[in-house]
Amino acid sequence: MNKRGRVSVFAALLVAGALMAPAVNAHQGVNLNERDRTPARGPLLVDGTVSFAVRADLSRGDRRGFRFQLDDGDTLAVQLLIVDEAPANRLRSSALPRVTVTDPSGKVTRMVIGERTEFYEPYGGTNYLYLSRIKKRAVAGTYKVRMTGRDLNSVETVVSVGYREVRGEVRE
């Protein structure tokens, strides 16, 4: 194969790789429903380093929960987002869903809403707002996440867990 042919093949491979990239870079979706009222009743994400997008529609009084596991040396990476649409994107921080993360030792961390950073997710074509982020060294064991709605309007809420873009296991 001549130089021009090799360049054409290389260019075609680059284009093919770019077209497949969105599927590889998308968080694995997990939808919570009314059965998932507590972390114990919600799903278990077996490896909390795998990137998951845990979704729930929350209005006042709604409670949802799930769990994920981390090992020593892992990084705890959790982000709270909402879909960037009215009326949710206009709510005061005190009306947005409350999310707490309890580590294996029992320490509770409330995800304090301190930002409204825009984020466009190209795989699903959705605009989000980052509200809060946690990133620190993990304690080995099972983490519990509680999500609570605080407004009369339903807020499409996403808690993103993990950072590795590989397929993960979810146990119901």
Legacy VTK file of the C-alpha trace (Angstrom):
# vtk DataFile Version 3.0
C-alpha trace
ASCII
DATASET POLYDATA
POINTS 172 float
0.000 0.000 0.000
1.379 3.392 -0.957
1.670 6.358 1.402
-1.548 7.951 0.133
-3.485 4.726 0.727
-2.123 4.370 4.286
-3.101 7.965 5.060
-6.631 7.319 3.738
-7.012 4.180 5.877
-5.680 6.022 8.940
-8.105 8.915 8.348
-11.014 6.483 7.977
-10.078 4.788 11.264
-9.909 8.162 13.028
-13.356 9.119 11.746
-14.806 5.737 12.753
-13.282 6.102 16.223
-14.696 9.593 16.600
-18.159 8.396 15.617
-18.068 5.638 18.216
-16.668 7.848 21.000
-19.997 9.191 22.338
-21.196 5.679 23.152
-17.975 4.956 25.008
-18.017 8.213 26.983
-21.614 8.051 28.191
-22.354 7.283 31.842
-24.307 4.072 32.309
-27.882 5.055 33.166
-29.748 3.769 36.223
-33.335 4.912 36.819
-34.753 5.035 40.340
-38.476 4.615 40.977
-40.896 4.529 43.921
-39.608 1.103 45.041
-36.173 2.648 45.658
-37.223 4.763 48.674
-34.091 4.001 50.710
-30.519 3.005 49.892
-31.242 -0.514 51.198
-34.184 -0.862 48.791
-32.388 0.798 45.894
-29.881 -0.701 43.503
-26.270 -1.510 44.354
-23.599 -0.263 41.958
-20.995 -2.983 42.443
-18.003 -0.810 41.477
-18.326 2.879 42.345
-15.370 3.803 40.132
-17.454 2.924 37.053
-19.332 5.952 35.720
-23.065 5.738 36.399
-25.786 8.370 35.978
-28.478 7.621 38.558
-31.717 9.419 37.640
-34.862 10.223 39.613
-37.785 12.614 39.227
-38.235 14.190 42.662
-40.949 16.418 44.062
-41.603 17.402 47.684
-41.592 14.364 49.944
-40.191 11.948 47.358
-37.283 9.888 48.624
-34.928 7.712 46.597
-31.762 5.844 47.451
-29.020 3.618 46.139
-25.639 2.213 47.162
-22.209 1.817 45.622
-18.997 0.110 46.661
-15.420 1.393 46.697
-12.085 -0.160 47.683
-9.026 1.266 49.429
-7.126 3.502 47.038
-10.231 4.360 44.984
-11.433 7.918 44.474
-14.905 8.909 45.645
-16.364 10.931 42.751
-20.002 12.067 43.015
-21.750 14.925 41.197
-25.269 16.317 41.605
-26.955 17.637 38.458
-30.418 18.679 37.299
-31.788 19.034 33.795
-31.390 22.673 32.718
-35.091 23.370 32.058
-37.728 25.533 33.709
-39.048 25.474 36.311
-36.231 23.421 37.932
-33.396 25.664 36.729
-35.110 28.693 38.304
-35.589 27.207 41.773
-33.747 28.574 44.795
-31.101 26.236 46.196
-33.316 25.537 49.217
-36.027 24.143 46.897
-33.736 21.848 44.893
-33.372 18.174 45.855
-31.220 17.378 48.875
-28.623 14.641 48.420
-26.561 13.045 51.182
-23.756 10.511 50.897
-23.020 8.267 53.889
-19.626 6.592 53.875
-18.958 3.079 55.254
-17.878 4.523 58.636
-21.233 6.325 58.988
-20.025 9.856 58.188
-22.765 11.793 56.367
-21.854 14.398 53.739
-24.568 16.684 52.409
-24.003 17.785 48.829
-24.123 21.551 49.296
-25.429 23.385 46.234
-22.678 25.844 45.415
-22.669 26.090 41.635
-24.875 26.103 38.561
-22.368 25.176 35.895
-23.807 24.380 32.470
-23.003 21.000 30.952
-24.164 19.709 27.554
-24.310 15.931 27.344
-23.980 15.124 23.617
-24.897 11.416 23.823
-28.452 12.188 24.949
-28.519 15.777 23.689
-29.446 17.116 27.127
-28.413 20.304 28.920
-27.675 19.927 32.625
-26.571 22.119 35.505
-23.913 20.879 37.901
-25.025 21.806 41.419
-22.442 20.093 43.618
-19.396 17.816 43.389
-17.442 15.600 45.759
-14.024 14.212 44.912
-11.773 12.714 47.573
-10.000 9.569 48.678
-12.455 6.763 49.374
-13.043 4.765 52.522
-13.366 1.080 51.588
-16.897 -0.317 51.765
-20.469 0.483 50.787
-21.659 4.083 50.402
-25.333 5.056 50.761
-26.903 7.881 48.757
-30.205 9.484 49.780
-32.101 11.865 47.489
-35.044 13.936 48.768
-37.381 16.185 46.779
-38.155 19.625 48.255
-40.333 21.463 45.717
-43.910 20.940 44.533
-42.593 20.731 40.968
-40.884 17.540 39.877
-37.142 18.023 39.346
-35.279 15.634 37.048
-32.262 14.878 39.214
-29.062 13.012 38.347
-26.427 11.778 40.764
-23.336 10.841 38.809
-21.006 8.313 40.434
-17.565 7.182 39.298
-15.124 8.140 36.576
-14.172 5.025 34.593
-16.041 4.747 31.279
-16.541 0.975 31.247
-19.607 -1.228 31.618
-20.564 -1.786 35.262
-22.732 -4.182 37.223
-25.968 -3.077 38.893
-27.708 -5.351 41.416
-31.350 -4.632 42.123
LINES 1 173
172 0 1 2 3 4 5 6 7 8 9 10 11 12 13 14 15 16 17 18 19 20 21 22 23 24 25 26 27 28 29 30 31 32 33 34 35 36 37 38 39 40 41 42 43 44 45 46 47 48 49 50 51 52 53 54 55 56 57 58 59 60 61 62 63 64 65 66 67 68 69 70 71 72 73 74 75 76 77 78 79 80 81 82 83 84 85 86 87 88 89 90 91 92 93 94 95 96 97 98 99 100 101 102 103 104 105 106 107 108 109 110 111 112 113 114 115 116 117 118 119 120 121 122 123 124 125 126 127 128 129 130 131 132 133 134 135 136 137 138 139 140 141 142 143 144 145 146 147 148 149 150 151 152 153 154 155 156 157 158 159 160 161 162 163 164 165 166 167 168 169 170 171
